[in-house]
Amino acid sequence: RFCLPIVLASLPTMAAGEEIAPALEDSWGDFWLFRFFVNAAGYASIVVPGFLLIQYFKRRNYLETGRGICFPVIKSCVFGSEVKSVHQEDGSLPPRAEPTESSTARQVFKLLFCAAGLQASYLTWGVLQERVMTRTYGATETDPGEKFKDSQFLVFMNRILAFTVAGLYCALTKQPRHGAPMYKYSFASLSNILSSWCQYEALKYISFPTQVLAKASKVIPVMMMGKLVSRKSYEYWEYLTAALISVGVSMFLLSSAPNRHVSTVTTFSGIVLLAGYIIFDSFTSNWQDALFTYKMSPVQMMFGVNVFSCLFTVGSLLEQGALLESLRFMARHSEFTAHAVLLSVCSACGQLFIFYTINQFGAAVFTIIMTLRQAFAILLSCLIYGHTVTVVGGLGIAVVFMALFLRVYARSRMKKRSKKLPPGETSPVQKV
């Protein structure tokens, strides 16, 4: 009991010479690794009993022996109602609807609408995210104010609104008959919660521009993992763009090393949290790809994942007593309440714009829009919160986004080439 805090206390200082902001050293409850294990314990208190119940129903062959009022619920949660769809070619997303007899002006309007919606939703979300996690509330001339520290509550706020929006959309529109066992959404939900938590928590240790660049460069560990684990082969342009991204990120990080404010210091903890975000986020997308082999729409996926996200986060918050504390913080600071609600609205609307954009214009157009959004997010963060970027750092950012656009262009060219291949031949390009 007494050794664990001593061991954990030494971890934030493993990066020699690095300091942590005094606000983060107030108590053990504020240290990210301690909170991570506490949150994980809360999730385990729900996951473990759920796992045991699922195994119990499967061993009992409940589909044949079960009956009663609870049978439809248990069948849907544990077994599902349909087999997988073997005819779906692309498990990640249903085929997008091709525009039929649509004028060019209408398509341009749709594209502008999608781009504006994505930019507005996620740029506002990024600005608010940094405001909530790095600034104080209620500051006066005599009172320095207080920071909001519970990242899990923000995740809960985002997920409860996304759950509501997706539920209403599914209820008001015609959706495919749902067939996936509900419990399978819990895996993507858990990794999604943890990736979002790491993303919020990382802003306590690193600057927002650094976080955006780290997200942009996650293609590098994905390629490394594919090479080591799956023995994948990559095209020359994939290696080139990965090298350009690593060079650009290195230029930005090294150029911002001297004379940095404490709030923008890239600490060891920030690096670990960013790595956690990339790992959990990669698992989420891969697991969702596997789930799409069942007949479902993206909004049904959004609903199913957020059902478990709400369950996990509210259960963990109640067990820790953090839900009431966060609500008290909202009552003390109306400005925080407005920020948290707007943050959740932007997150939910952004997900709907993602589904609509990909369905109407495909993944390549969506990737270009979101890459531009990352560049604008860095610019806005620097303008609003005063992050300084040197000339070399600016060049590094430009190199990163040039490499990302080059990837999108090269991939689209390779896809067009593969469509022109004779039947029976396949393109050797591997998806990253």
Backbone torsions as a table, in degrees:
resi	resn	phi	psi	omega
1	ARG	NA	-39.1	-176.6
2	PHE	-90.4	-20.8	-178.7
3	CYS	-76.8	-34.4	-175.7
4	LEU	-60.2	-47.9	178.1
5	PRO	-60.2	-34.0	-179.5
6	ILE	-66.8	-42.0	178.9
7	VAL	-65.8	-44.7	-178.8
8	LEU	-65.9	-32.3	-178.9
9	ALA	-64.7	-26.3	-178.0
10	SER	-82.1	-17.1	-174.8
11	LEU	-66.8	-41.5	-177.8
12	PRO	-63.5	-18.3	-177.4
13	THR	-102.7	14.8	-179.9
14	MET	-65.2	-32.2	174.2
15	ALA	-79.0	112.3	-171.6
16	ALA	-60.7	135.0	173.5
17	GLY	81.1	-2.4	-177.4
18	GLU	-91.1	145.4	-179.6
19	GLU	-116.4	154.0	176.7
20	ILE	-111.2	142.1	-178.9
21	ALA	-54.7	139.8	-178.0
22	PRO	-56.3	-32.0	-178.8
23	ALA	-63.2	-22.7	-177.9
24	LEU	-88.1	-5.4	-177.3
25	GLU	-105.7	11.3	-174.4
26	ASP	-62.6	-43.9	-175.4
27	SER	-154.1	165.9	179.3
28	TRP	-64.7	-30.1	-179.3
29	GLY	-65.0	-15.8	-178.9
30	ASP	-93.5	-9.6	-178.0
31	PHE	-77.2	130.0	-169.1
32	TRP	-62.5	-38.6	-177.1
33	LEU	-68.1	-38.6	176.7
34	PHE	-63.0	-45.0	-178.7
35	ARG	-67.5	-33.4	178.4
36	PHE	-61.0	-46.3	-179.4
37	PHE	-68.8	-35.3	177.3
38	VAL	-64.3	-45.8	177.9
39	ASN	-62.2	-43.4	-180.0
40	ALA	-61.4	-37.8	177.3
41	ALA	-64.2	-38.5	176.9
42	GLY	-63.4	-42.5	177.9
43	TYR	-65.3	-39.0	-179.1
44	ALA	-63.5	-31.6	179.8
45	SER	-66.9	-17.1	175.9
46	ILE	-100.6	-40.3	-175.9
47	VAL	-67.1	-45.3	-174.7
48	VAL	-63.2	-50.7	176.5
49	PRO	-61.1	-36.9	177.9
50	GLY	-63.2	-41.4	178.2
51	PHE	-62.8	-42.9	179.7
52	LEU	-64.4	-38.4	178.2
53	LEU	-65.7	-42.1	179.4
54	ILE	-61.2	-44.9	178.8
55	GLN	-64.1	-35.9	179.6
56	TYR	-63.7	-48.0	-178.9
57	PHE	-66.2	-35.4	179.1
58	LYS	-69.4	-40.6	179.3
59	ARG	-66.8	-32.0	-179.5
60	ARG	-79.0	-4.6	-175.7
61	ASN	54.5	54.5	-169.9
62	TYR	-62.2	-27.7	-179.6
63	LEU	-60.3	-30.8	-178.6
64	GLU	-98.8	-30.5	-175.4
65	THR	-99.3	-18.6	-175.1
66	GLY	-78.3	153.9	176.8
67	ARG	-163.2	172.9	178.0
68	GLY	106.5	-175.9	-173.6
69	ILE	-70.0	-25.6	-177.7
70	CYS	-88.2	-7.1	-174.4
71	PHE	-58.4	-47.8	-179.8
72	PRO	-60.7	-37.5	-178.9
73	VAL	-68.0	-47.3	-179.0
74	ILE	-65.5	-38.9	179.0
75	LYS	-62.2	-44.0	-179.9
76	SER	-66.6	-39.3	-176.3
77	CYS	-75.4	-37.0	-171.6
78	VAL	-101.8	-40.0	-171.9
79	PHE	-111.3	-25.8	-174.3
80	GLY	79.8	174.6	-175.5
81	SER	-116.2	-7.2	-179.2
82	GLU	-140.5	161.0	172.5
83	VAL	-83.2	168.7	179.2
84	LYS	-64.9	152.5	175.2
85	SER	-85.7	115.7	-177.8
86	VAL	-89.6	-3.4	-176.6
87	HIS	-98.6	-4.2	-179.2
88	GLN	-78.5	115.7	-174.8
89	GLU	-71.9	-43.0	-177.7
90	ASP	-112.6	110.1	-176.8
91	GLY	-73.1	-16.1	-174.8
92	SER	-75.5	-41.5	-177.7
93	LEU	-148.8	149.7	173.9
94	PRO	-68.1	156.8	-178.8
95	PRO	-60.6	136.7	-176.6
96	ARG	-75.0	150.5	-178.7
97	ALA	-76.9	123.4	177.3
98	GLU	-77.1	136.5	-180.0
99	PRO	-66.0	130.2	-179.9
100	THR	-112.9	122.9	178.3
101	GLU	49.8	41.4	179.7
102	SER	-101.9	135.4	-178.7
103	SER	-70.4	157.6	178.5
104	THR	-62.5	-40.4	-179.2
105	ALA	-61.1	-38.8	179.6
106	ARG	-67.9	-40.4	178.4
107	GLN	-65.5	-40.2	177.1
108	VAL	-62.7	-41.4	178.2
109	PHE	-62.4	-43.1	178.0
110	LYS	-61.0	-43.0	-179.7
111	LEU	-63.9	-43.8	177.8
112	LEU	-63.8	-38.5	178.2
113	PHE	-62.7	-45.4	179.5
114	CYS	-64.6	-45.3	-179.0
115	ALA	-63.4	-44.4	-179.9
116	ALA	-64.9	-40.9	179.5
117	GLY	-64.2	-44.6	178.8
118	LEU	-64.8	-44.9	-178.6
119	GLN	-64.4	-46.8	-178.5
120	ALA	-63.3	-44.2	-177.3
121	SER	-64.4	-50.8	-171.6
122	TYR	-85.3	-25.4	173.4
123	LEU	-70.0	-43.1	175.8
124	THR	-62.9	-42.2	178.6
125	TRP	-59.8	-43.1	-179.5
126	GLY	-66.2	-42.5	179.2
127	VAL	-63.5	-44.5	-179.8
128	LEU	-67.6	-37.1	179.0
129	GLN	-58.8	-46.3	179.2
130	GLU	-68.3	-37.5	179.1
131	ARG	-62.3	-46.3	-175.9
132	VAL	-66.9	-39.8	-172.1
133	MET	-88.3	-17.2	-173.5
134	THR	-119.3	-11.0	-176.5
135	ARG	-115.9	161.2	-178.9
136	THR	-93.7	161.6	176.3
137	TYR	-120.7	144.6	177.2
138	GLY	76.4	22.7	-179.1
139	ALA	-74.2	136.2	174.9
140	THR	-130.6	-175.4	179.2
141	GLU	-65.2	-30.2	-179.0
142	THR	-103.4	-19.7	-177.0
143	ASP	-116.8	123.8	-179.0
144	PRO	-71.4	-9.0	-178.6
145	GLY	84.8	-174.7	-179.6
146	GLU	-138.8	150.4	179.2
147	LYS	-96.2	149.1	172.1
148	PHE	-86.4	127.3	-169.0
149	LYS	-115.4	-12.3	-173.6
150	ASP	-92.2	96.3	-179.4
151	SER	-65.0	-29.7	-176.8
152	GLN	-65.1	-32.9	179.3
153	PHE	-66.2	-37.5	177.2
154	LEU	-65.6	-38.6	175.8
155	VAL	-61.6	-42.8	178.5
156	PHE	-61.4	-43.9	179.2
157	MET	-60.0	-44.5	179.4
158	ASN	-62.3	-44.5	-174.1
159	ARG	-72.5	-34.4	-178.1
160	ILE	-68.1	-36.1	178.1
161	LEU	-74.4	-40.2	176.8
162	ALA	-61.3	-40.0	176.9
163	PHE	-60.7	-43.7	-179.6
164	THR	-65.3	-46.3	-179.1
165	VAL	-63.2	-46.6	-179.6
166	ALA	-64.4	-39.0	179.0
167	GLY	-63.6	-43.9	178.5
168	LEU	-64.7	-40.1	179.8
169	TYR	-63.6	-43.1	179.1
170	CYS	-65.9	-35.1	-178.6
171	ALA	-73.4	-30.8	-174.4
172	LEU	-94.7	-13.6	-178.6
173	THR	-123.1	158.4	179.9
174	LYS	-77.1	127.7	-178.3
175	GLN	-123.8	156.0	175.4
176	PRO	-61.2	152.2	176.6
177	ARG	-63.4	127.9	-173.9
178	HIS	-79.2	134.2	-177.1
179	GLY	-127.7	-13.2	-176.1
180	ALA	-74.2	139.3	171.8
181	PRO	-58.3	131.1	-173.1
182	MET	-61.3	-32.8	-175.2
183	TYR	-64.2	-22.1	-178.8
184	LYS	-68.0	-22.0	175.6
185	TYR	-68.2	-21.8	-174.5
186	SER	-65.4	-29.8	-179.5
187	PHE	-67.3	-48.8	177.1
188	ALA	-65.4	-35.0	179.4
189	SER	-63.9	-45.2	-178.3
190	LEU	-64.1	-45.3	179.2
191	SER	-67.7	-33.0	178.2
192	ASN	-66.9	-41.2	176.8
193	ILE	-61.4	-46.7	-177.2
194	LEU	-67.1	-37.8	178.1
195	SER	-66.3	-40.9	177.7
196	SER	-65.7	-40.1	178.8
197	TRP	-62.9	-44.6	178.0
198	CYS	-61.7	-37.1	-179.6
199	GLN	-65.1	-46.6	177.2
200	TYR	-64.8	-45.9	-174.9
201	GLU	-65.7	-33.2	-178.3
202	ALA	-62.6	-27.8	-178.8
203	LEU	-68.0	-13.7	174.5
204	LYS	-73.8	-17.1	-173.0
205	TYR	-120.5	-23.3	-177.7
206	ILE	-131.3	164.5	179.2
207	SER	-79.3	157.8	179.4
208	PHE	-62.9	-42.8	176.0
209	PRO	-57.7	-38.1	177.7
210	THR	-64.5	-39.8	178.9
211	GLN	-64.5	-41.2	-179.9
212	VAL	-63.7	-43.4	179.7
213	LEU	-65.5	-36.6	178.3
214	ALA	-63.8	-39.9	176.8
215	LYS	-63.1	-41.0	-178.9
216	ALA	-65.2	-28.4	-175.1
217	SER	-94.9	10.5	-177.8
218	LYS	-70.1	-9.5	176.0
219	VAL	-63.6	-26.5	-178.4
220	ILE	-66.5	-54.2	177.0
221	PRO	-63.5	-28.9	177.2
222	VAL	-64.4	-43.8	178.3
223	MET	-65.3	-41.1	179.2
224	MET	-62.0	-43.1	179.8
225	MET	-65.0	-40.3	178.3
226	GLY	-64.0	-36.3	-180.0
227	LYS	-70.8	-42.5	-175.2
228	LEU	-78.5	-42.9	-172.3
229	VAL	-89.5	-50.6	-173.9
230	SER	-96.4	-2.8	-179.0
231	ARG	56.3	39.1	-179.8
232	LYS	-75.2	153.0	173.2
233	SER	-110.9	145.4	-175.4
234	TYR	-123.7	155.0	177.4
235	GLU	-76.0	163.0	-177.4
236	TYR	-62.6	-35.1	-178.5
237	TRP	-69.4	-25.7	176.8
238	GLU	-70.3	-41.1	175.1
239	TYR	-65.7	-39.9	-179.2
240	LEU	-62.8	-48.5	-178.6
241	THR	-67.3	-36.5	176.7
242	ALA	-63.1	-40.1	178.0
243	ALA	-65.7	-41.4	178.4
244	LEU	-63.2	-40.3	178.8
245	ILE	-62.6	-44.8	-179.8
246	SER	-64.6	-38.5	177.5
247	VAL	-64.5	-45.3	-179.4
248	GLY	-63.1	-43.9	178.2
249	VAL	-64.0	-41.1	178.3
250	SER	-62.6	-41.1	177.9
251	MET	-60.7	-43.1	-178.9
252	PHE	-66.3	-47.0	-176.9
253	LEU	-67.2	-42.3	-178.3
254	LEU	-70.8	-34.2	-178.9
255	SER	-71.7	-24.5	-179.3
256	SER	-95.3	11.3	-178.0
257	ALA	-67.9	-47.8	-176.1
258	PRO	-79.9	149.9	172.5
259	ASN	55.3	45.1	-179.6
260	ARG	-94.0	145.1	173.0
261	HIS	-71.3	152.6	-175.3
262	VAL	-61.6	-30.6	-178.4
263	SER	-71.7	-13.4	-178.8
264	THR	-112.3	12.1	178.7
265	VAL	-72.2	128.7	176.8
266	THR	-83.3	102.1	-176.5
267	THR	-93.5	169.3	176.3
268	PHE	-60.0	-40.3	179.4
269	SER	-61.5	-41.2	179.0
270	GLY	-62.5	-40.3	179.1
271	ILE	-64.5	-42.6	179.7
272	VAL	-63.9	-41.7	-179.9
273	LEU	-65.9	-38.6	176.9
274	LEU	-65.2	-40.1	176.4
275	ALA	-62.0	-40.8	177.1
276	GLY	-62.4	-41.6	177.8
277	TYR	-58.9	-47.0	-177.0
278	ILE	-64.4	-42.5	-178.6
279	ILE	-64.5	-50.4	-178.2
280	PHE	-65.9	-39.1	-179.5
281	ASP	-66.1	-38.0	177.9
282	SER	-64.0	-40.5	178.0
283	PHE	-64.5	-40.9	-178.4
284	THR	-58.2	-49.7	-177.1
285	SER	-64.6	-39.8	-179.9
286	ASN	-67.9	-39.1	179.4
287	TRP	-69.3	-37.7	177.1
288	GLN	-65.3	-37.2	175.0
289	ASP	-57.3	-41.5	179.1
290	ALA	-67.0	-36.9	-179.2
291	LEU	-69.1	-27.9	-178.7
292	PHE	-69.2	-6.3	173.2
293	THR	-69.3	-15.5	168.6
294	TYR	-83.6	157.2	178.6
295	LYS	-74.5	107.1	178.0
296	MET	-157.7	158.2	175.1
297	SER	-95.3	161.9	176.8
298	PRO	-57.9	-34.0	-180.0
299	VAL	-70.5	-34.6	174.0
300	GLN	-63.8	-38.5	174.7
301	MET	-61.4	-45.3	178.9
302	MET	-59.4	-42.3	179.6
303	PHE	-65.6	-48.4	-177.1
304	GLY	-62.6	-43.9	179.6
305	VAL	-64.4	-42.3	-176.2
306	ASN	-73.9	-22.9	172.9
307	VAL	-58.5	-50.5	-179.0
308	PHE	-72.6	-31.6	178.0
309	SER	-62.3	-43.5	177.1
310	CYS	-63.6	-42.0	-179.5
311	LEU	-62.6	-47.7	-178.1
312	PHE	-64.5	-47.9	-173.9
313	THR	-70.5	-42.6	-179.4
314	VAL	-68.4	-35.4	176.5
315	GLY	-63.6	-45.7	179.1
316	SER	-65.3	-40.6	179.8
317	LEU	-65.0	-40.5	179.5
318	LEU	-67.7	-40.5	179.1
319	GLU	-63.1	-34.9	-179.3
320	GLN	-85.3	-12.3	-173.6
321	GLY	74.6	14.3	-175.6
322	ALA	-83.9	-20.9	-178.8
323	LEU	-64.2	-46.8	179.6
324	LEU	-66.1	-38.5	178.9
325	GLU	-63.3	-40.8	178.5
326	SER	-67.5	-38.5	177.1
327	LEU	-65.7	-35.7	175.1
328	ARG	-64.5	-39.0	177.5
329	PHE	-62.4	-40.2	177.0
330	MET	-63.4	-38.8	179.1
331	ALA	-67.5	-34.7	-179.9
332	ARG	-73.9	-30.8	-173.1
333	HIS	-129.2	98.0	179.8
334	SER	-64.7	-28.9	178.6
335	GLU	-64.1	-40.0	177.2
336	PHE	-64.7	-39.5	178.5
337	THR	-58.5	-46.4	179.1
338	ALA	-62.4	-40.9	-180.0
339	HIS	-65.8	-44.0	-178.1
340	ALA	-65.3	-41.0	179.4
341	VAL	-66.8	-45.2	179.8
342	LEU	-64.7	-35.8	176.6
343	LEU	-59.8	-43.5	-179.8
344	SER	-69.0	-39.6	178.7
345	VAL	-62.7	-44.5	179.7
346	CYS	-63.3	-39.9	179.4
347	SER	-64.4	-45.1	-179.1
348	ALA	-68.0	-45.3	179.5
349	CYS	-64.8	-37.5	179.2
350	GLY	-61.0	-39.3	178.7
351	GLN	-64.9	-39.1	177.9
352	LEU	-66.5	-39.0	177.0
353	PHE	-64.8	-34.9	177.5
354	ILE	-61.0	-50.3	-178.9
355	PHE	-60.9	-44.1	-177.1
356	TYR	-67.1	-41.5	-178.1
357	THR	-65.2	-46.0	-179.6
358	ILE	-65.2	-38.6	-179.9
359	ASN	-66.1	-35.0	-175.9
360	GLN	-87.2	-38.4	-170.2
361	PHE	-124.9	-7.5	178.5
362	GLY	92.9	170.6	-173.4
363	ALA	-72.2	-31.4	-176.2
364	ALA	-65.3	-46.3	178.4
365	VAL	-63.1	-42.0	178.5
366	PHE	-60.9	-42.6	-179.8
367	THR	-62.7	-40.2	178.5
368	ILE	-63.1	-45.1	180.0
369	ILE	-61.1	-44.4	-177.9
370	MET	-72.3	-29.6	175.2
371	THR	-67.4	-41.6	174.6
372	LEU	-61.5	-38.2	178.9
373	ARG	-60.3	-39.3	178.6
374	GLN	-63.5	-40.9	178.6
375	ALA	-64.8	-44.3	178.6
376	PHE	-64.5	-35.2	180.0
377	ALA	-63.3	-41.5	177.3
378	ILE	-62.8	-44.8	-179.5
379	LEU	-62.0	-45.5	179.6
380	LEU	-62.9	-43.0	180.0
381	SER	-60.5	-42.7	179.4
382	CYS	-65.8	-38.4	-178.4
383	LEU	-72.6	-42.7	-174.0
384	ILE	-80.9	-42.4	-172.6
385	TYR	-106.6	5.7	170.5
386	GLY	74.0	25.5	174.4
387	HIS	-69.7	130.1	-179.6
388	THR	-92.8	134.4	178.0
389	VAL	-124.3	122.4	178.8
390	THR	-74.4	172.2	178.5
391	VAL	-60.7	-43.0	179.1
392	VAL	-65.0	-39.7	177.2
393	GLY	-63.9	-40.4	176.8
394	GLY	-62.7	-40.4	176.3
395	LEU	-63.1	-38.1	177.7
396	GLY	-62.3	-42.4	177.4
397	ILE	-62.0	-42.9	179.6
398	ALA	-62.3	-39.4	179.0
399	VAL	-63.5	-42.1	-179.8
400	VAL	-60.4	-49.1	-176.0
401	PHE	-74.2	-29.2	172.5
402	MET	-62.7	-41.0	178.7
403	ALA	-65.7	-38.4	179.3
404	LEU	-65.2	-43.3	177.8
405	PHE	-65.4	-35.6	177.7
406	LEU	-63.9	-38.6	177.1
407	ARG	-62.0	-45.5	-179.2
408	VAL	-62.0	-44.7	-179.1
409	TYR	-63.6	-47.6	-177.7
410	ALA	-64.6	-40.0	-179.8
411	ARG	-66.2	-40.3	178.8
412	SER	-65.0	-37.3	177.4
413	ARG	-65.4	-40.3	-180.0
414	MET	-68.5	-34.6	177.6
415	LYS	-66.9	-41.2	177.9
416	LYS	-63.6	-39.2	179.7
417	ARG	-66.1	-39.7	-178.8
418	SER	-66.5	-30.2	178.6
419	LYS	-69.4	-25.2	-178.3
420	LYS	-87.3	-4.8	-179.2
421	LEU	-67.4	148.9	177.0
422	PRO	-63.7	156.0	178.1
423	PRO	-58.1	138.7	179.5
424	GLY	97.5	-19.6	177.8
425	GLU	-100.2	145.9	179.9
426	THR	-125.5	151.8	179.4
427	SER	-76.5	140.0	-178.3
428	PRO	-80.6	0.7	-175.0
429	VAL	-71.6	136.2	177.3
430	GLN	-99.8	139.1	177.3
431	LYS	-76.6	133.7	-180.0
432	VAL	-97.7	NA	NA
